[in-house]
């Protein structure tokens, strides 16, 4: 709710009809804290003490519904739940609604608040969490992800509509793609083949070739299998060293369903500041990985151009956005 309010305030008054303004806001897990708390109430105090707000607070679509009601947007109001690819898919789907002429504007993003005892112990017991408590994308000593919480929201509209009302676009969504590994509930497909397909389809959607891409914001969770598959996919599609790569989860941790939206914002921020941030936690690039160009140590200056933002989630969900600068 806070992100949506800030994004809309920054965007300025939209000219779009509220009946043609969409809200696409997803979450990977939903209201798990409410579910856990009310389960304890049921166990300790009985069913009559379970809160009547339990269902609205734990249902995954509540964020999208709340944003819609708060701002009076009556177009498509939908929620996605594709694990860690949720935010990327939400933004990609919202952009398509506008491109297809279904809507004139959209509020799109994702949110996650899953740092609860059950979720943390569940991730820890499946050995997904970092035992050292540090996020180290692509590092030889990486040992899992660091769980975090967050949210991000973008306001999308057709380029001509934005410029016509005097707004300055921050960036342009050039393309998007969504694929499935169809391989394993938690492990990525060998060799990153699902990631290769997703990035390739996103570039096709944008009308670009691999040679046009100058930057990739990697999913980069700091887990052994994810980083290996993603590095292999980048090297296979773009060559070695390929475009400049960074993984912001070294700073933000992994916010699960919120990560894709947060990282889309990170790409836009990189374009605005003309700096690609270093991958925090990366001290010794894993020599077993293909030698892609991952930024470490200090930020790197760049001339903003076509950039990818990758998200890969449990269940084999893959998402890629292609973004270009807004100026």
QUIWOZI-V634242 format. One record per run of one state. SS is the DSSP state (a for helix, b for strand, c for the rest). FROM is the first residue (numbers start at 1). TO is the last residue. Records with the same first field share a line. If there is no record, write none. Layout:
SS=FROM-TO, FROM-TO
This chain:
c=1-1, 12-17, 27-31, 46-46, 50-53, 59-61, 72-76, 79-82, 100-104, 113-116, 126-128, 130-138, 140-144, 146-146, 148-149, 158-158, 165-170, 181-189, 207-209, 213-214, 218-223, 239-243, 247-248, 253-253, 255-255, 274-274, 277-284, 286-292, 295-299, 302-306, 314-316, 326-327
a=2-11, 18-20, 32-45, 47-49, 54-58, 62-71, 83-99, 117-125, 159-164, 190-206, 210-212, 224-238, 249-252, 256-273
b=21-26, 77-78, 105-112, 129-129, 139-139, 145-145, 147-147, 150-157, 171-180, 215-217, 244-246, 254-254, 275-276, 285-285, 293-294, 300-301, 307-313, 317-325
